[in-house]
Amino acid sequence: MNNNTRKCNACKKLIDISEMSSDDYFFRIYGKAKQYFHSECYIEQQMNRKRNPMTREECLTYISERKSENVKQNIEKKKEQKINAVKDQLYDFIADMYDISFFPTFFYIKMNTVYKGTYKGLKKSVPPEDLLDMWEQKKNYLLKVYERNRTQGKEMEGLQRVYYDLAILLSKYDSYLNWKDKQKIAQSDIRERENRTNDFISQKIISQNKPNNPNSHTVGNKEIDINSILDDI
């Protein structure tokens, strides 16, 4: 049985969970085990049991409820996988920047306090993607701080330096969030301008007709002067 197949708890045949539609199977958590069923196998099993058999409608209701839970669980699982992938990127970046080959358990505990917002002095949680983005953007700044401290006799290496730089980044998190908001507004403005420009060019192409122009392009029976359109924008 590979990662894409599961055994039906009723008929014992394999279920291909990668290709079959969600209407063909479902799973439920039973104790500590996850049990998979072909939908029709489960209905037949429950309707034919000797004690307290279920009706088909009851089975369909139960399956529908389990599928809703399955979808929610899958969404949460994918979200967790994405977060863990970003954490791995962050730790790889830190290991490379600070030449660290091993992180002790306490390092991960401290980083989790950052993600949860329980880090001392922190008023909000900081997702790993934000922390990675800040660290990448502020790398040169942090290197300059390190050199300044070193010339002043404040030597820090390894995790001590990581924790020092982490504190610097977290102290600037509010400023970073403000910058992100401004970036979103700027991107939105750019998209709006691009849409207006595209609409303007489309209208010009439809209305303009200047024959025998070397800068023009033929659309249907009309020649369109691209240079004049750009001058008007």
Disulfide bonds with the S-S distance in Angstrom:
none
